[in-house]
Amino acid sequence: MIPFERYELILKAVRKAKYISIKDLLDITQSSIATLRRDIDFLTTMGKIEKIRGCIVIVEKEEKEKLDDIAYLYNTRESLYSDEKEAIGIATQKYLEKNDIILLTYGTTTAQVAKHIDDKQHITVITNGIDIVNILQNKPNVEVIVLGGKVDYSDKVIKGPSTFKMLEDLHPSKVIMGSAGITEKGITGYDFLNSTFLTRVIDIIDKCIIVTDYSKFDRPGFVYIAPFDKIDIMVTDQGVPSKYIEIFRKHGIEHLIAPPKYL
């Protein structure tokens, strides 16, 4: 069993029981005590659980739960900052080349990247985004490979450990992904399981391109994904705070500011 399969088992068990013993978690995960301790330390660091007198309890954070369950539902995000996202989607075409093999992860901004791919562009798109698959169906020169896993209709994403297993057999040269938020520490995501997937993706793919509108800056997401030194290119819009331009320069990140949609 790979790590984030165990993470989900642990979280599911703790949510159901509210608190649970180490012994019970060993029975549930069928892992060694050393492995379980590493998993618990990781989940504690991520702010998901706490250790209290030999038991594990779930961390209830109303602000984060509200953020995850209401404010950041896909359909809500889709309607926000739509002009900025479209401008970013258009600008990002600069980084798509003939015969590219790219991983285009799910999201409302990456959907705009897919929407504006030239119909004549011969590229391969690997994705876990349901919307992205639908957008690309009428672009015959774009080969689409869908990562398998559990379908989450509320977020229009396919997720789970099998998505990464499948990706290991493919060889994309670049990943284009959005973000839930960006702070001075780095990039964050909405969902624990998918964010763990993205963290691993960044480690194995040579070039990482982040596409994100100005509203995401100075706003932490639910789960930490990666520091700035893992990012190669940032595509955003004119509302990005100036201090982040300096951060991009400090970390050697190429940055592209998309012009307003109607210019």
N, C-alpha and C positions, 0 to 999 in steps of 0.2 A: 504494500500500500504506500503510495507516494504521500509526501507531507500534507498537502492541502486537502486530501481525502480524510486524513486523520483529524485535521483542524475542524472540518465540517462535522465529523462524528462527535467530537468533543463538544463543540458549540451546540449541536442539536440536543445532546444528552443533558447539558447544563441548563439550557433554556427550558427543557421539559421538566426537570427535577428542581430547578431553582438553585439547588446546591447539591454537590455530588462528591463522593469520596474518591481518593486516588485509586483504591482497590477496584471500585466499580468502573472507573475509566480504563484501568488495565484490562478488565474483562471485555469491555466494549470495543476497545481498539486492538486488542490482541498484540500489543506492542510491549517492548521491554520497559522497565522502569526508567532506564536512561533516556530512551527515545521519548517516553511520555513526559519526562521532566523538561526535555528540550522543547517539546510542543507547547507545554504549559507556559514555559518562560516566554516563548515567542508570542503566544496569544495574550499574555499579560502585558508584554511590551507594546502590543498593538492596541491595548486598552479595551480588549473584549471581555476578559475575565479577571478575577482576583483570587489569590490564595488566602484562605482564612482558616487557621487551625486544622490543617490537614484536609480541608475540603476546598472545592472549587466553586465559585459563585459567578453568575453572569453579571457584567457591569451594565446597569441600566442608566442610560444617558438620554434623557428626554429630548434634548436639543438635537442630538445626532439621530435619534430614531425619527424625529419629525422631519429632519433634513432628508433622511434616506427614504422614508415611506410616503411623504407628501410632496415636499417642495421639489424633489429631484426625480419624480416619476417621468418617464420618457416623454409622454404626451405633453406634460407641462413644459419640460425643457425645450421641446421642439418649437414651441410658439414664442420662446424668449430670444431676443437679440437675433432674429432671423436674418435681417439685412447684413449684420456683421458676419454671421456664419456663412452666408452665401458668398460674401466678398472673400472670406478666408478660403472657402472651397475653390473659388476661381483662381486665387493667387497660388494655391498649393500645386496647381497643374505644372508650374515651373519645375517641380522636382520629379515629375513622372517622365520616364524615358522609354523609347521603343524597346520592347522585349523585357521590360522590367517584370520582376516577380515581387509583389508587395503584399504585406499583411496590412489590411485596412480594418481596424477594429471597430466594433459597434459604437454608435454615438450620433448625436444630432449634427455635430460639425463634420464628422467624417462622412456622414450621409451626403453632405453638400460636396465634399471632395468627389465622391462617387458620381453624383449627379452631373458634375461638370467635366468628367473624363470625356475626351474627344471620341466620338463614335468610331473614328478610323484608327484609334490608338490600339496598337497590338501589345497588350500587356496581360499579365496574369494577376488576378486579385484573389487573395486568400482572406476569408473573413468569417467572423462569428456574428455578424449583424444581419438580422432578418430584413430590415429596411434596405440595407446595402444590396442584398441579393435581389430584391424586387426592383431596385433602381437600375441595376445593371442588366436586367433581362433583355432590354431592347438595344443593347450595345454588342452586336455580334462579334466584333473583333476583340472583345475583352473576355478572356477565359476566367471563369469564376469557380473557385474551390471553396466549399463550405466546410468549416470545422464542425465535427460532430459532438453531440453532448445533449444536455438537458435544455429544452426550450423554455425560456422565460418570456412569456408573451407581454407581461407588463412593461418590461424593459427592452423588448424586441432584440434579445440576445440569446445566443446558444452558449452555454457555459458548463463547466465541470472538468474533472481531471482528464477526460478523454480528448478535450480540445488541445491540450498541450502535447499529449502523446502523439496525436496526429501531426501536429506542427513539427515535431522532431524529425519526421520523415520528409519534410518539405524544406526548401532552402530559399526563403525570401531574402532579398538583399536589403530591404528597408521595411520599417514598420511606421505607419501613420496612425496616430491615436489622439484622442481628445483627453480632457481631464475634468475632474470634478472641481478642482481648485488648485491654486498655485500660491505657495508662500515662499518666504526667503529660504526655507529649508529644501524646497523641491516640489515635486508633482504629486497630487493625491487623486484618489478615485472614489467612486460611489459605493462600490460593493466589495465585500471582503474577498469572496471567491474569485471574482473576475480581476480584482486588483492584484491578487497573488499571481494570477496568470500573467498579467501585464508586466509585473516585476521580473518574472522569469524570461518573458519574451525579450525585454530590453537587454538582458544579459547574453542572449544567443544571437541576436540579429545585429548586423554591423552598423546600420544607420537608423537612428530614432528621430522621427519628426513629430513634434507636438503641434496640434492645431487647436487653438482655443481663443475665445473672445475675451474682451477686456474685463467682463464681469467676474471672471474666475480668479483674477489676481487679488491677493490679500484675503482670500476666502479659503480656509482649510476644508478639504473634503473629508470623507468618512475614514478612508484608509490611505496610509502613505504608500506611494509607488516607487519613487526613485529620486535621487538627488540630481542637481543640475549637471554634474559632470558626466552623467549617463546620457544626456540629451545632445544631439548634434544640430538640430534645426528647430526653430520656433517660428510658427506662422500665426500672427495675431492681427489685431486691428489698431486703429489710431488712438484708441482709448487706453492703451496699456500704460500704467504708471511709469514715469521716467526712471525710477529707481531700478526697475526690472531690466531696462535696457542696459544699465550699468552691470547688473548681475549677469546678463547674457554675455556681455563683452568680457567680463572677468573670467567666465568659464569657457570662453572660446566658442560660444554657441552662435551659429549663423542665424540671424533673425530677419524675417521679412514682414513688413507692416503692410497689410492689404489696404489698398485705397478704398474709399467709400464706394459702395455698390454702383452708384449712378454716375460716377466720373468716367 
